């Protein structure tokens, strides 16, 4: 069960970052099929490699496991841009988000 979740979450986050499994494996200093093996549930990373994976994805371990945040990578990209907006611009964005989420 946890292996399934881990493999699926890793795959999802890697795809959101728009990086291949091979590229990510090599960037982590592993053999070229390492991430592919994790995503196919043939391997499981050590805690140290898991931390490297999170660092590579630019997320925290908490964000990796937090499924209430659909795309933590994109959210982190948006926050600096949102901080540049005025209160009225943020209100427009907030209302737009509410429309999308039906709240």
Secondary structure as a PSIPRED ss2 file (coil, helix, strand):
# PSIPRED VFORMAT (PSIPRED V4.0)

   1 X C   1.000  0.000  0.000
   2 X H   0.000  1.000  0.000
   3 X H   0.000  1.000  0.000
   4 X H   0.000  1.000  0.000
   5 X H   0.000  1.000  0.000
   6 X H   0.000  1.000  0.000
   7 X H   0.000  1.000  0.000
   8 X H   0.000  1.000  0.000
   9 X H   0.000  1.000  0.000
  10 X H   0.000  1.000  0.000
  11 X H   0.000  1.000  0.000
  12 X H   0.000  1.000  0.000
  13 X H   0.000  1.000  0.000
  14 X H   0.000  1.000  0.000
  15 X H   0.000  1.000  0.000
  16 X H   0.000  1.000  0.000
  17 X H   0.000  1.000  0.000
  18 X C   1.000  0.000  0.000
  19 X C   1.000  0.000  0.000
  20 X C   1.000  0.000  0.000
  21 X H   0.000  1.000  0.000
  22 X H   0.000  1.000  0.000
  23 X H   0.000  1.000  0.000
  24 X H   0.000  1.000  0.000
  25 X H   0.000  1.000  0.000
  26 X H   0.000  1.000  0.000
  27 X H   0.000  1.000  0.000
  28 X C   1.000  0.000  0.000
  29 X C   1.000  0.000  0.000
  30 X C   1.000  0.000  0.000
  31 X C   1.000  0.000  0.000
  32 X C   1.000  0.000  0.000
  33 X C   1.000  0.000  0.000
  34 X H   0.000  1.000  0.000
  35 X H   0.000  1.000  0.000
  36 X H   0.000  1.000  0.000
  37 X H   0.000  1.000  0.000
  38 X H   0.000  1.000  0.000
  39 X H   0.000  1.000  0.000
  40 X C   1.000  0.000  0.000
  41 X C   1.000  0.000  0.000
  42 X C   1.000  0.000  0.000
  43 X C   1.000  0.000  0.000
  44 X C   1.000  0.000  0.000
  45 X C   1.000  0.000  0.000
  46 X C   1.000  0.000  0.000
  47 X H   0.000  1.000  0.000
  48 X H   0.000  1.000  0.000
  49 X H   0.000  1.000  0.000
  50 X H   0.000  1.000  0.000
  51 X H   0.000  1.000  0.000
  52 X H   0.000  1.000  0.000
  53 X H   0.000  1.000  0.000
  54 X H   0.000  1.000  0.000
  55 X H   0.000  1.000  0.000
  56 X H   0.000  1.000  0.000
  57 X H   0.000  1.000  0.000
  58 X C   1.000  0.000  0.000
  59 X C   1.000  0.000  0.000
  60 X C   1.000  0.000  0.000
  61 X H   0.000  1.000  0.000
  62 X H   0.000  1.000  0.000
  63 X H   0.000  1.000  0.000
  64 X H   0.000  1.000  0.000
  65 X H   0.000  1.000  0.000
  66 X C   1.000  0.000  0.000
  67 X C   1.000  0.000  0.000
  68 X C   1.000  0.000  0.000
  69 X C   1.000  0.000  0.000
  70 X C   1.000  0.000  0.000
  71 X C   1.000  0.000  0.000
  72 X H   0.000  1.000  0.000
  73 X H   0.000  1.000  0.000
  74 X H   0.000  1.000  0.000
  75 X H   0.000  1.000  0.000
  76 X H   0.000  1.000  0.000
  77 X H   0.000  1.000  0.000
  78 X H   0.000  1.000  0.000
  79 X H   0.000  1.000  0.000
  80 X H   0.000  1.000  0.000
  81 X H   0.000  1.000  0.000
  82 X H   0.000  1.000  0.000
  83 X C   1.000  0.000  0.000
  84 X C   1.000  0.000  0.000
  85 X C   1.000  0.000  0.000
  86 X C   1.000  0.000  0.000
  87 X H   0.000  1.000  0.000
  88 X H   0.000  1.000  0.000
  89 X H   0.000  1.000  0.000
  90 X H   0.000  1.000  0.000
  91 X H   0.000  1.000  0.000
  92 X H   0.000  1.000  0.000
  93 X H   0.000  1.000  0.000
  94 X H   0.000  1.000  0.000
  95 X H   0.000  1.000  0.000
  96 X H   0.000  1.000  0.000
  97 X H   0.000  1.000  0.000
  98 X H   0.000  1.000  0.000
  99 X H   0.000  1.000  0.000
 100 X H   0.000  1.000  0.000
 101 X H   0.000  1.000  0.000
 102 X C   1.000  0.000  0.000
 103 X C   1.000  0.000  0.000
